Amino acid sequence: MLDADFFRRWMTVTTASVNREAERLTALDSPIGDADHGSNLQRGFRAVAATLEKEAPQTPGAVLTLAGRQLISTVGGASGPLYGTLLRRTGKALGDGAEVSESEFAEALRAGVDAVMTLGGAAPGDKTMIDALVPAVDALADGFGAARTAAEQGALATTPLQARKGRASYLGERSIGHQDPGATSSALLVAALAEANGE
Amino acid sequence: MKMLINVAETVVADALRGMAAAHPELAVDVENRVIVRRDAPVAGKVALISGGGSGHEPLHGGFVGPGMLSAACPGEVFTSPVPDQMLRAAAAVNSGEGVLFIVKNYTGDVLNFDMAAELAEDEGIQVAKVLVNDDVAVTDSLYTAGRRGTGATLFVEKIAGAAADEGQPLERVESIGRQVNENSRSFGVALTACTTPAKGSPTFDLPPGELELGIGIHGEPGRERRAMMTSGEIADFAVNAILEDMPPRNPVLVLVNGMGATPLLELYGFNAEVQRVLTERGVAVARTLVGNYVTSLDMAGASVTLCQVDEELLRLWDAPVRTPGLRWGM
């Protein structure tokens, strides 16, 4: 069973990962973007960490909804609404319980990912965060470690794709050969799940 | 890379403080990142709000004032502002006649402004929206994020702003804004990339002797890279790209826009070439504007925007405006 502490840990680990990888995310966002992905997420997750500390939400659902709302208010760009919606929608699907099962969480995260696809209009293969998130959600039944591997592989697999969404899509064929920054940060988020679970 | 900053983290806040000091006619909320004309809300008038990433100055904060925007929402550099900003702006400027959001067609801008519109409507503020997507370099298809909003944003903000100023209702102001967008096309070229404060180095690698064709305004690479061209050759390429996409039936407003680092000397010379091509192609020019209006930090380069106008749009373009970035008639 996963409690509020676990989800707070998930957010704390994600914040640390984003801080550690911010330069790399920005570097990925340069050839096919506008070089701000790392700093945007860093700013957003720092604000999430601060707000979780201050508000001390008591349930898994409350942790994620608050985190999502904070991302929307802080990150900006496309990442703010997309990541914000991912966490908010997942949080809403988790309901009010003090703890949730791993399978309840898997279902909720799928709802969150579906909401992101609806909001952003991306499908797998468009070279976006979805290319890491969908494989992760599909693999969650086999555990957090499996989800992490699937997300990381999904992010790597974006390299040969031509972008059909977001800023990278303006580049057409020139987006091929570069790993997508959004998929990369999504893989960090999923990996943080495993790390928060001690894996 | 040397920049006239203190530290990257405070660039936007520092700029807002500087704007506030330079322009007492603007109410600049540095903490909440909203720039509002001091006389807002203006009774009986529709209010215009726009915004986007910082780094394009004078767009958008420099266009707040009578005859143009009621408020502007600056995000982090090259990053869309957040819904909280637009919601605060809407509450500050709404006179009861409603608010028009002018939104450049970027995924982030669209998502954040859409969220803000929902929140504003929850608070009883009527919101209409005009999407700006004038850039011809991107194929508008199912397989891209659609055409970018670039130079035409200036035309939409000015012309719709004039319509609002003379008391037109929200539906009409929206319709005029939409008409301006539909009748505008742009094409830009870059001679250098730009450097964002956060990154500290150029956003892409453009070797000497080459230029990027079909750029946007966020320091992303263009559609195509070629060997360096003369001003005349660039004008031929850019203007023809526009005319192929939109052969004008009416006279045009011409915007020759600097990307930020190109001297006015060069921009004026480039304008001479742009005018030459238009004359050769039999396109009548109604008005011309040359300068840095929709920039991309320190990118060297220029964009051309043509907007075909009828009598009414031209009248609205000529109407008085008083903003830091554009001023005539008052």
HADDOCK unambig.tbl for C-alpha pairs under 7 A between the chains (distance, minus, plus):
assign (segid A and resid 30 and name CA) (segid B and resid 203 and name CA) 5.39 0.50 0.50
assign (segid A and resid 30 and name CA) (segid B and resid 204 and name CA) 6.28 0.50 0.50
assign (segid A and resid 31 and name CA) (segid B and resid 204 and name CA) 5.90 0.50 0.50
assign (segid A and resid 32 and name CA) (segid B and resid 220 and name CA) 6.61 0.50 0.50
assign (segid A and resid 33 and name CA) (segid B and resid 220 and name CA) 5.42 0.50 0.50
assign (segid A and resid 34 and name CA) (segid B and resid 78 and name CA) 6.94 0.50 0.50
assign (segid A and resid 34 and name CA) (segid B and resid 203 and name CA) 6.67 0.50 0.50
assign (segid A and resid 34 and name CA) (segid B and resid 218 and name CA) 5.69 0.50 0.50
assign (segid A and resid 34 and name CA) (segid B and resid 219 and name CA) 5.62 0.50 0.50
assign (segid A and resid 34 and name CA) (segid B and resid 220 and name CA) 5.36 0.50 0.50
assign (segid A and resid 35 and name CA) (segid B and resid 199 and name CA) 6.69 0.50 0.50
assign (segid A and resid 35 and name CA) (segid B and resid 203 and name CA) 6.34 0.50 0.50
assign (segid A and resid 72 and name CA) (segid B and resid 82 and name CA) 6.66 0.50 0.50
assign (segid A and resid 73 and name CA) (segid B and resid 82 and name CA) 5.57 0.50 0.50
assign (segid A and resid 73 and name CA) (segid B and resid 83 and name CA) 6.77 0.50 0.50
assign (segid A and resid 73 and name CA) (segid B and resid 84 and name CA) 6.28 0.50 0.50
assign (segid A and resid 74 and name CA) (segid B and resid 82 and name CA) 6.70 0.50 0.50
assign (segid A and resid 76 and name CA) (segid B and resid 79 and name CA) 5.90 0.50 0.50
assign (segid A and resid 76 and name CA) (segid B and resid 80 and name CA) 5.01 0.50 0.50
assign (segid A and resid 76 and name CA) (segid B and resid 81 and name CA) 5.21 0.50 0.50
assign (segid A and resid 76 and name CA) (segid B and resid 82 and name CA) 4.97 0.50 0.50
assign (segid A and resid 77 and name CA) (segid B and resid 79 and name CA) 4.80 0.50 0.50
assign (segid A and resid 77 and name CA) (segid B and resid 80 and name CA) 4.19 0.50 0.50
assign (segid A and resid 77 and name CA) (segid B and resid 81 and name CA) 6.83 0.50 0.50
assign (segid A and resid 77 and name CA) (segid B and resid 108 and name CA) 4.12 0.50 0.50
assign (segid A and resid 77 and name CA) (segid B and resid 109 and name CA) 6.55 0.50 0.50
assign (segid A and resid 78 and name CA) (segid B and resid 107 and name CA) 5.69 0.50 0.50
assign (segid A and resid 78 and name CA) (segid B and resid 108 and name CA) 3.59 0.50 0.50
assign (segid A and resid 78 and name CA) (segid B and resid 111 and name CA) 6.68 0.50 0.50
assign (segid A and resid 81 and name CA) (segid B and resid 111 and name CA) 6.49 0.50 0.50
assign (segid A and resid 81 and name CA) (segid B and resid 112 and name CA) 6.66 0.50 0.50
assign (segid A and resid 164 and name CA) (segid B and resid 143 and name CA) 4.65 0.50 0.50
assign (segid A and resid 164 and name CA) (segid B and resid 144 and name CA) 4.53 0.50 0.50
assign (segid A and resid 164 and name CA) (segid B and resid 145 and name CA) 6.63 0.50 0.50
assign (segid A and resid 165 and name CA) (segid B and resid 144 and name CA) 5.38 0.50 0.50
assign (segid A and resid 165 and name CA) (segid B and resid 145 and name CA) 4.87 0.50 0.50
assign (segid A and resid 166 and name CA) (segid B and resid 107 and name CA) 5.92 0.50 0.50
assign (segid A and resid 166 and name CA) (segid B and resid 145 and name CA) 5.36 0.50 0.50
assign (segid A and resid 169 and name CA) (segid B and resid 144 and name CA) 4.90 0.50 0.50
assign (segid A and resid 169 and name CA) (segid B and resid 145 and name CA) 6.09 0.50 0.50
assign (segid A and resid 170 and name CA) (segid B and resid 138 and name CA) 5.77 0.50 0.50
assign (segid A and resid 170 and name CA) (segid B and resid 144 and name CA) 6.53 0.50 0.50
assign (segid A and resid 171 and name CA) (segid B and resid 221 and name CA) 6.94 0.50 0.50
assign (segid A and resid 171 and name CA) (segid B and resid 222 and name CA) 6.38 0.50 0.50
assign (segid A and resid 171 and name CA) (segid B and resid 223 and name CA) 5.38 0.50 0.50
